[in-house]
Amino acid sequence: MEPAYYREYGGLEEGHWWFVARRQVLETLLLKEPRPDRILDAGAGTGAMSRWLRQWGEVVSLDRYSGILTREDGTKAVCGSIDRLPFRNS
């Protein structure tokens, strides 16, 4: 993915009604459950959701494209795919 795409799309994710509503729905669900130890943001893209999820616990951002890996926002970023997770079984 192109860096310009990540910048433009990332800006949309912060304030566009679709993403705002999605975070509100997710927050409603998260408030009903015990706080998770770790959260996997699969398909993290620009990392906007990963940054938002940090308030709920440790976040690992997973994306197939390396664009997410260039972000320095404090989340752990891993390049990989949901159908072949790059993690050890524990």
N, C-alpha and C positions, 0 to 999 in steps of 0.2 A: 504494500500500500504506500501511497505517496504521502510524505510529511504534510503537504498542504491540505490533503484530505483530512488527516487527523486533527489539524488545527481548526479547520472549518466545522467539521462534524462535532468536535469536542465543545465548541462554542454553542452549538445547537443543543447539545445534551444538558447543558447547565440550566437553560430557561424555557425550552420548548414545552408546550403543554403536555405532549405525549410522555416525555421523560419525567416531568414533574408528577404527573398522575401515576406513572408506574412506580416512582419512589414512594408516593403516598400509600399505594396499595401494599407495597412490600413492607413499609413501616408498620402498617396495621397488623400484618401477619407476624412480623418479628416481635411486636409488643406482646403477643399472645404466647410466645415460646420462651424457654430459658435462653439466656444469652449464650450464643455459640462460642466455642473456643477458637475455631478457625472457620473462615468462609472462603469458598472457591468461587471466583467470578469467572466462569467459563465463557469465552468469547468476549474478553474484556475490552477489545477495541481501543477506544481512546483513553480508557481508564477512569472515565467520569464516575461510573457506578462503583468502581473499586474505591475511589476516594470517598464517596458517600458512605459506603459500607464500613469504612474504618471505624465509625462511631459505634459499631456493634461488635467489633472484635478484630482479630488479626485476619487480614485479607491476602489471599494469593491470587494474582491476576494471571489468567491463562489465555493465551491467544495464539493462533496459528501464524500470525504475521509478526515480524520483529518490531513493528512500529511502537507497540506497547512497551517494549523493552527499553526504548530510548527515553521514556518518561522518568523523571526523578521526583516523584511525588510521595515517596515514603512507602509505597506498597511493594510487596515482593512480586516480581514479574517472571513468568516462565513461558517460554515458547513451546507450544505443543498443541495437541488436538484432544478433544473430549473423548474420541473413540480410542485413543492410545495415550492415556494419561502418563506424563513423565514423572511419576512418583513411585517410591517404594511402597510395598504393602507393609503395614505396621501392626 
